[in-house]
Amino acid sequence: MGTAADSGDGGREASSFGVDAGAPSEDPLLIVGPRAAESADPTIYDVARVAGVAASTVSRALSKPGRVSFKTAERVRQVADQLGYRSRHLERPVSTRGSGMLAMIVADIANPVFFGMIRGAERAATDHGFTLLVVETQESEETERVAVARLAATVDGTILSSSRMSDSAIRTLAKQKPVVLLNRTVGEVASVMSDNVQAIKQAAEHLIELGHTTIAYLAGPEASWADGLRWRGLREAGLELDLHVRRLGPFVPTIRGGAVAAEQWLLKPTTAVIAYNDLMAIGFLQAVIAAGREVPADVSVIGFDNIVDDVLVEPHLTTIAAPLVSIGSAAVSYLLRSNQNRSSADREPVMLPAKLVVRGSTGRRRP
């Protein structure tokens, strides 16, 4: 089922990787003596050798991570960062006389889920000679529309992360300047997203294996496209696995929102809960424990996003991990390939796999 148990690193990326056994033993990055000064900057072949993959795989992982596995994309990205590799074949700017700036619009700068996306986007933008502007909309569609309108004449392209704007408004924007959506799809607009449906089905299967038959879903913002997709995936899992699911909410996607959700859940408890995001799951977990319930003995809890705070609560939170840094970097690469002559096939969504990270907040259902 593709789960990752917590083994000290919380299921997150490892910090070092083995060298391909078939690769030459000499490492040009570790040369000492007179040749050291002559050694070149790390190349794509250096990254490939340390990561234990082909150079073509490195190229795909850094420019189109949806075409390689989650594990491979994350390993290649980390090795590239460790070696200080920067692509020598940079995409040409969207406009040769442009501003050299890209905009990234996020709903809530305080939400840790955006940290990885911003970091990945900023690194990729810098590698391509661009500056990334980050704008917060505080979950407001009106604020987002105003910000996008003001930036339109200034930036060479825009990344919309968890946009609250309507499909028609996004299409209108995409006709003016290159646009890439994160975690949402709109016809004829480029997008990068994690596979929400398959990921939440993994979570449901995990709970089934633990003996749970009824799951409550703590819904996020009503205008969230990702929320609708996750609920759809859970309903499909319910039909496929003979599992009863019910929806509570919508709630604000914060720790406080999770605590409010706990108040509703306590009126009609289930043995398992899946939250829209980790912040809500943490708030829910803390609230039900304060109310005298035990986690996971009385209720198993699963979040979504794999933020760093997941291992700062007790018990540590089981969650669905999306490759957030890769999503951000892929969005910039996609954005810089955009131009008026792109075909519809080139605007197909880039889908990156997510995985279930099993920790202490899920357990076997009590008899």
Summary of the structure (lengths in Angstrom):
residues: 367
radius of gyration: 21.7
end to end distance: 24.6
largest distance: 73.8
contacts: 1285
relative contact order: 0.15
helix: 43%
strand: 16%
